[in-house]
Amino acid sequence: MKSTWKWMLSLVVLALLLAACGGSVEESSGGTQPNDVNADNEPTEEEIGEPASDDVVEIEFWHGMGGGLGETLNELVKEYNESQDQVFIKPEYQGSYEELLTKFRSVGGTSDAPALVQVFEVGTKYMIESGYITSVQEWIDKEGYDVSQLEENILSYYSVDGDLYSMPFNSSTPALFYNKDAFIEAGLDPENPPQTFSEIQEAAAALTTDDRYGFSILGHGWFFEQLIATQGADYVDMDNGRAGNATEALFNGEEGQKVFNWINDMNEEGSFGYFGTNWDDIRASFQASQVAMYLDSSAGTKDVINNADFEVGVSYIPHADDIERNGVIIGGGSIWMANGIEEEEQAAAFDFLKHLQTPEVQAEWHVNTGYFAINPEAYNQPIVEEEHSEFPQLRVPIEQLQETIPSTATQGALISVFPESRQQMVTNFESMLQGTSPEDVLNQAAEGTNRAIEVYNRTAN
């Protein structure tokens, strides 16, 4: 009964809060937002191939990749389907991550559930507690699959107590994007971008003109989590929710205050510009030279470069002056295996998951989408080397990820009320920009998060 109540509460919290947070992939996870989405979730035979015979094991795979991302995914599926005659993967687009999760929860544990389902990273705790999944660790152990070949700092987000619950798929981190032409105009070195909070603040002042702000950050909790984590601080207690259910927010401590005071100082100086919560708006402002520096997802790197009429620089996210950089937390999504299917189907599903992690497939995925390669060997593939030669900026987020110091802070928080907490951060951040003190707004965000955690834990227990 306890697990049932916990699962039901998670459903209620996520359903209400995700609806309030918006419907795009980016607004939920720090990934890149699909565009030109085809409402028809049934791929054609031309897109994914056809079963080799009536005896193949057919695997239904629900995902949230629309537009060009969906086309790339279908190509990878087709290559797998045509590479062997035992398994046939049938990918089905289910809309945004929120819509996808809503549909999955309505069929989880039944014969209508897909064998594989993609879920955004903040749904990790939710999925673990659902009772509807089989940890991929079971098949890793059963087949002796070597996960050491995969990127440790990506695996860590989806691992609890050493067990990997889902297979990473579309992974990204934030990075600092800046206008090199504006740097030259302001007398700054475009090859030596600012690294610390104070350096960003000084550069922002120099870059600010009547028509341009020096720095901006999207109204999205993901970026605040990153700026706290790179200081080595946990977002919540209980080892960032990984040693048990979190009971209290920690992000309003010294590290969080540094972040909010830093942005507030620039806002009061007039060098910080706020362009809202929509990813397209802040990118358009950067491309129109209305802001010279901003934080964005690494998965959007190539698009940002291609859509700007100036040279774009990419650097690590900034960190507080008095600490060493700790690194970044993974965003994006992973693929989960349902537990209500036959062992033969699980074996087939796991075979596909292993196929996705091969260097050749990961190289194709990285080049065509901008997401990280889960298998670092992919970066040695010729198509990747050629891509990085043309777009050397793509190497920066990879190096930032690989230099990340493993800890509960950079592993990322696990809390079932994450969407609400993120909304609390944005709402109170916007209040700060209107004049409320940084300390007050951060404490209010923490109090709102604590109330949501308390309700969840009380009902769950």
N, C-alpha and C positions, 0 to 999 in steps of 0.2 A: 504493500500500500504506500509506503514511504516513497519508493521510486516512481510510482504512478503519480502521486501528488506533485513530486518534484518536476516530472516531465510535463504535467498539465500546466503548472505555473510557468514553466519556461515558455510553453506555447503561447500563453496569454500575454506574457511580457513581450516576447518577440513580435507577436502579431500586431499588437497595439503600437509598439515603439518603432518598429521598422516602417510601418505605414506613416508614422509621423516624420520619419527621417528622410523620406523620399524614395524614389524607385530605381535609381540608377546603380549600376555596379560600383561606380567610383564613389558615390555618396555613402556607400556601405563599407567599402573594404580597402580603399587605397589602390585599387587596380585601375585599369583603363576601361572606359565606358564603351560598350558595343554601340555601333551606329548602324543605320539602315537595316534595322532588324526585320527579318521576314517573319510574319506572324505564323506561317505554316511551320510546325515543328517536325514535319515528316520529311526527312531528306530523300532525295530521289536516288534511283539506282545508279544513275550516272555519277552522283556525288560520293556515294559510299560503297558502290559495288553491289554484288548480290551473293546470297549463300551458295557455297559450292555444291551442296546437296541438301537433301531433307534431313540428313543425320547430324548436321552441325549443331553446336550448342549456341543458341542465340542469346546475346546479352544486351539488355536494354540499358542505355546510359543517358541519364538526364543531366543537362548542363545549362549554363547561363551565358554561353558565348554566342552573341549575335553578330551580324555584319561580317566584316573581314575576319574577325576572330573565329566565328563559326565556320567560315569557309576553310580556314586553315585547319581547324579541328577535323572537319569532314575529310580533308585530304589525308590527314594522318590516319584516320580510321580506315579509309579506303586502302591505303598502303598496307595496313595490318591485315585487313580482310583478304586481300589478294596475295598475301605472303604465305598463307597456310589455308588448309581446308577443314580445320576442326572447329573453329570458332568464328562466329559472325557478330560483330559489334554494331548495334543500331543506336546511333546518337540521336537524341531528341531535345531540341531547344525548348525550354520551359519558361522563358521570359527572364526578368531580372532575378538576382539572387533571392530577393524577398519572395517573389512569386514562386520561384522554384522550391524554396523551403516550405512555403505554405502548401504546395501541392504534395510534396513528399510526406509531410506530417499527416496528411489526410489518408495516405495509403500505407504508411510505414507499418511493417509487421504483418502485412497481408500479401496475398498472391499477386496483387496489382502493383506492388512496389518494384521499382527498377533494381537491377542488380548493382548498378553503380550510380552514384549521384554526386554532383559537384556542389560544394558548400563553401561560402566565404569564411574567412578566417575567424571572425567574431562569433561564428556559429559552432566553434569547436567544442566548447564545454556542453553546449546544448545537444550536440550530436552524441557525445560520449554518454550522456545521461539518458538518452532517448530510449535505450533498450531495443533499438531497431537496427543496430549495426554490428558487424563483426570487425574487430580490430585487425588491420592488415598485418599486425605483428604476429598473429596466429599463423598466417601463411608465410611470413618471412621465416619464422622458426621451423615450420613444417617443411619448407623447401630449401632451407639453408641459404636464403637469398642474402647476398652481401650488400648491406646498406652503406658500408663504409665508402663505397664508390660515389655516393651521393653527397651533396653539399650539407655539411653538418649544421650550419647556421640557418638552413631552411628546414631541415628535419626537426630541429629542436622545438619549433612552435607547435607542431602536431604530436609531440611526444610528451607523455606523462609517466613519471617513474620508470623511465627507460623503455617504455612501450610506444611504438609508433602506431597511432590510431587510424590515420588516413595517409594516402599517398599525395605529397605535394604536387601541384600541377601548374597553376598560373601564379607565380610569385614575383613580387616587386617590393621595392623600398623607396623612401623619399630621397631626393637629392636637391641640391641648390642649383638653380638655373639662372644664368646672368647674361646680360647684353654686353658683349665684348666691345662693340663699337661705342657704347655709352661709357664704358670704363676708360677708353682712350680719350674720349671727349672730356671726361672729368679729371684727367691726369692720373688715373689709376692703372696699375699693371694688370692687363687682362689675363696674363699667364700666372698670376699670383693672387687668386681670389681670396677674400676674407674667410677666416676659419672659426673665429670665436665671436661671441655675442658683441663684444666691444668693437671688434674689427668690422662686423656687419654694420653696426650703428654708425661708425665713422664713415664707412664707404657709402651708406645710405644717405648721409647728410651731403656728401660730395656729389652724389648722383642726382639729387633732387633738384628739379627746375620748376618753372611755372607750369610746365606741361607733363611732368614726369615725377613719380614717387621713386624713392630709392629702393624700398623693400616692401614685400607683401607676403602674406600667408593666407591660405584658404581657410574659411571658417569650417574646419573639419577636425574632430577630436583626434584623428589618426596622427596628425602632425604634432600635436601637443604631447601625445604619448611618446613619440619619437624623441622630442627635445628633452623630455624627462628621463627616458631610458638611456640616452647617450651620456647622461651624467651618472649612470650606474644606479639609479633609484627605481624602486618598484612602484607600480601604479596603485596596487592594493596590498593588504597584508597577506598573511599565510603564504609567504614566498610567491607573491604575485598570483595567489589563487591556485597554486600548483601543489600545495601541501594539504589542501582541503578547501572548503568553501570560504572565500574571503568574507571578512566581517566589517572591514573598514577601509575607506579610501585613504591613500597616502600621498596622492599627487598634489595636495595642497601644502606639502612641507616645503622645506627650504629650496629644493630643486624646482618645484613648480612655481614658487614665488619668483625665482630668478627669471624664468621664462616670461611670466606675465609682466613683471616690472620692466624687462628689456623691451618688450613690444610696446608697453604703455609709454615708455620714455620716447621711443621713436614716433609714436602717435602724437604725443604732445609737441614734439619738435617739428612735426609736419613732414617727416621723411617716410612715414608708413602710410600706405594706401590700402584700404579695405575694399575688396571687390565681391564680397558675399560668399555664399556657400556652393556656388555652381562652378564646377571645374572648367567648363567652356568659357565662362566669363573672365576668370583670372588668366587663362591662357591667351584669350583674345586681347586682353589688356597688355600682356607682355609682348605679344606680336605687334601690337600697335604702338609700342614704345611708351606706354603710359606708366610702366613700372620697369625698373632696371634689373631687379633681383627678386626671385620668389622660390618657394619650395613646391616641387611637383613629384609625381610618381615616376620612378625610373622607367616604367613600361611605356611612358609617353615620350621618351627622349627623341626618337627619330622623327615623330610627327611634329614636335616642337621645332626641331631644327629645320625640317622641310617647309614649315609654314612661316618662318621668320625671314625677313629681308635683311637681316644683319647676322653677324657671326655669333652663335650661341655657345657659351661656356657652361660646363657642368662640373660641379664640385661636391664634396661631402657636405652633409648638413652641419650647421654651426653648433658649437658647444660652449658651455659656460667657461669663462676665462680661467677659473681656479681649479679646473679638473682636467684630467686627460680624457680624450674622446673614448667612449665605450663602444659606440657603434649604433646599429639600427635593428629594428624589429621587422620581420617579414609581414607583408600584406598580401592580399590576393585570395586564392582559394586552393582547395585540395579535393581529392576524390575519395569517397567513402564506399565501403562495401556493405550491402544489406545482409542481414542475417536470416531472412525468411526465404532463402533460396537453397536449392540442393547443393551438395558438396561439389558435384560436377560443374555446376554453374559458377560457384565461387572459385574453383580452380581455373576455369576459363577466364573469369573476370581478372584474377590475379595475373594470369599470363599477359593479358592486355596491359595491365598496370606496369608490369616489368618491361614490356615493349616500349611504352611511352618514355621510360627512363634511359633508354639506350642513347649513346652519344649522337648517333646519326639523327634520331628523331628529335632529341632535345636541341640539336643544332638548327634543325628546320623550324622548330617552334620558336626559338629565340630570335632568329633572323626575321621571321614573318610576323611576330607579335610584339617583340620588345621585352617580353618577360624573361626572367633569368632562366638559364639552363639548370635544371635540378642536378644533372650529372655534369660536373665541371670539365670532364673530358670533351664535352661538346665544343668548348671554346677552342679546341685544337683542330676542329674540322675545317677544311678549306673554305666552305661557304661562310663560316663565322669569321675566320681570319680576314677574308675579303671584305665582309661587312664592317668589321672593326677598323680596317684600314681606311674605309670611306667615312666611317663615323667613329672616330676615336673616342668621342664622348661616351659611347656605350660601355667602355671599359671602366669608367669611373665608379658607377654604382656597384659593379661586380667587385672591384677592389675594396670598396667601402664595406660591402657585405662580408667579404672574406677576411677583412681585418677586424671584424666585430669580435669583441671579447665575450665569450659565452658566460651568461649569468641569468638569474631569474629576471633581471631587468630587461635584457636584450632578447630573452626567450619570449617575452610578451605575457601579458596578463590573461588569465582565464576567469572570466566572470559571466554569469548567465544574463546579467542586466547591462551588458556592454553598450548596446544601442542607446539605452536611456542615459547612461553615463556620458557617452559622447555628445548627446544632445544637450545635456547639462553644461558641458564644457563650452559648447558653441554659444548657447544662449547667454551664459554669463560672460564669455569673452566679448560678445557684442555689447553687453552692458558696460564693460570696462571702456570700450572705445567711445561710449557716450558719456563717460565721466565718473563712473563708479570706481572706487579704489581697487587695485589689483588684488590686495589681500582679501577684501570683502567678496569679490566675485569668485575667487578661487575657493574660498571657504563655503560659499553658497553652492558651488558645483559639487564640492565634496559632501556637503550635507544632503543634497538631492540624491547623490549616488548612494550614500549610507542608508537613506530611507528605503531605496529600492532593494539594496542588499538585505536589509533587515526583514522586509516583507518576504522576499524570496526564501531566506534561511528559515524564518519562522514557519512558513507554510511547508517547506521541504522537510523540516524536522518534526 
